[in-house]
Amino acid sequence: MLDLRAERQAMVRGFLANVTPELLAEPRPIPWSPSHEQPVLKCLHVIFDEEWEHLRFATRDLDAQE
């Protein structure tokens, strides 16, 4: 069984395989402030930034162990 992170990565990959410029421009409510909206592209930037930081810290921690 896949762990939650792997499942979420698969979801993003599936989304990116079919995304269109029109969909990227569509507004979506912000979870912590539903009365405000951001385009889907901005939401993806948040996901990519989080993934990048996760990789950066994981790599740093592995380097520290060696």
Buried (B, 14 or more C-beta within 10 A) or exposed (E): EEEEEEEEBEEEEEEEEEEEEEEEEEEEEBEEEEEEEBBBEEBBEEBEEEBEEEEEEEEEEEEEEE
